[in-house]
Amino acid sequence: MFVLTVDQRSSRRNADLVPELLADLAGKPMLRAFERTAGDEVQGVTDNPATAVDVALDLVRRGNWRVGIGVGPVETPLPPVTRAGRGPAFEAARAAVTRAKNSPTGLAVEGVNSPAVADAEAALNLLAELLGRRTEQGHAAVAQMRAGRNQSEAAANLGITKQAMSQRLAAAGWHVENPGRTLAARLLSEADTE
């Protein structure tokens, strides 16, 4: 299982962004939906490593959040609400979000299988660095591709030439992002085994 604990950056100095975040995360395919667990913190549970990767990278890209991913078993059956969950993955998520506060990307992974956890965290942090360096134009181009469009359709939607689209995708690192996400999900899956 993968428990994501998400903490708002500088919450004492900024407005409470949790309600908006919960609305954005409501459609994510989670076993237990994200909900506020304490103050400026939310937590959700998934058994899908690709979902954990997608959610974590989306939140890190937004810049207002620190993300801790706890990997491992949880007590079953899962309670109806996330904040009532227990088990090693929940404990690991707490440790991870605490450690994420000192991470340059704001992301950390914790779990029992230390070598696999370290590999998963490294892959996720490389992706987070890639996303953090991407321009808004690059993000817009990649969003078109992630929506399932081909380059011609994406270029038309953005009002640019196909050549400009190709250049934006290259500069954005689009061709390494998808394999990187697949790798990170595989490593998270491996970390979920003892």
N, C-alpha and C positions, 0 to 999 in steps of 0.2 A: 504494500500500500504506500501511497504518497500523500503526506499531509503537508499542505502549504500554509504557513503562517506568514502573514503579510502585515507590516508595520508602516504607518505613515511617517515620512521624514518630517522633521521640524514641526510636529503637530501642535506644540505649545505656542508657536509663533504664527501658525497659519490656520486657515479655516478647516473645519472638519470635512475631509473629502470622502469619508467612509460611505455615506449614503449614495453618492454618485458612483463610487466604485462598486458597491453591491448591486446597483441597477445594471451596470455594465457587465458584471460577472454572472448575472442571473441566468443567462442562456448557455453557460458552459456545461459540458457533459460531466458532471461530478457525481460521485456516489453520495456525498453529503455536500449540499450547496454551501457556498461561502456565506458566513454570517459574522457579525461583530462578536468578538469574544471578550474584549476588554478595551475600553477607551478608543484608541485609534488603530485597533488591530482587528484583522479579520482572519478567518481560517476556513479551509475547505479540504475535502478528502476525495481522492480519485484512485482508481486501480490502474489507470492508463498512463504509462510514462510519457507518451506523446502529448497528452493533455497537460500534464505537469510542466513539460518543457514549454509548450505554447503559452500557457498562463503566466509562468514565471518570466519568460522573455518579454511578453506584452507589458507586464507590470514594471519590470526594470526599465524598459524603454520609455515609459511615461515619466520617469524621473522623480516621482513623489513617493515611491515605495521601496522598502527593503523586503526581500523575500527569503524566507527560510524553507527549505524542502527537507522534511523528515522522511526517511525511507525505512520501511520495515513492517513488522506485524502490528496489528491493532486488535484490541479486544472485540470479539464478535459475539452476538450480532452488534453491528454499529447502532448506537442510539439514534433516535429520529433527528436530533440536533447535533451539529458538529461540536459545539463547545462541551458536550457531555462525553465526548469520545476519550478513550484511554488506550494506553499501550506504548510500546517503544517508539513507533513512528511519531506519535504526538510529542513525546519527550524530545525526540531528535529534532523535530520542527522548532520547538522552543529554543533549543541550543543553537540551531542553525540561524534563526532570525536574530538572535543575540549576536552571533558572530558576524552576520551580514552588516551590522552597524559599522564594523571596521573594515569592510571589504570595499575596494574601489568601485566595484560594480553594484554593490548593494545586494548581492546574492550569495547564499551559502547552502551547502548540502551536508546533512549529517545522517549517519546510520551505522549499523553494526558492521557491515562489510567494508571496512576502512579503505582498502585499495580501490575497490570499484566506486565507492563514494567519492574518493579524491579524483578519480578519472572523470566521473560525471560532473563534478563541480568544475573541473578544469575546462571541459567542453562547453559547459553552460557559460562560464566566464568569458571564454573566447568569443562565443556568439554575442554575449552582452556587450563586449568591447566593439564588435563589428556594428551592432545596432546603434551603439552610442556615438559612433563616428559618422554615421550615415546622415546625409542632408535630408531636409524635408522633401525635396524633389525625389531623392532616392527612396524615401519611405513611401511616397505616393506611387512611384513606379512599381515597387515591390508589392504594395497592397493590391495593385491591379493584377499582378501575376498570381498572387496567393488567392485571388478570387476566381482563378481558373481561366483567365483570359490568355490568348496568345499575344505575342508582341504587337502585332498589327492592331488588334482590338484595343489593347492597352494604350498604345500610342494615340489612337483616335479618341479614346475617352479623355486623355490628358491634353489633347490638342497639340501634339508634337509629332514630328516625323518618326518613322520607324527607326531610322538611324539614331536620332536623339534618344529614343527609348532604349535602344541597345546600349548606348553610351551610359545612360543613367543606371541601367541594371548592372553594367560592368563596374562602374564606380561604386555602386551600392553593395557589391559583393554578393549579388543574388545567386550566382552559380555555386557558391560555397555554402550559402545559408541552408538550403534544403538538405544537402548531405550532412551538414553540421547538426541540424535538428534531429535527423535520423540517428546519427551517432550518439548524441546526448540522450535520446530516448532509450537507445539500446543499452547504454552505460547505466542509466537509472534502473532499467529492468534487471541488469546484472547485479546492481547494488542491492536489489530487493531479494536476493538469495543469500543464504549464509554458507 
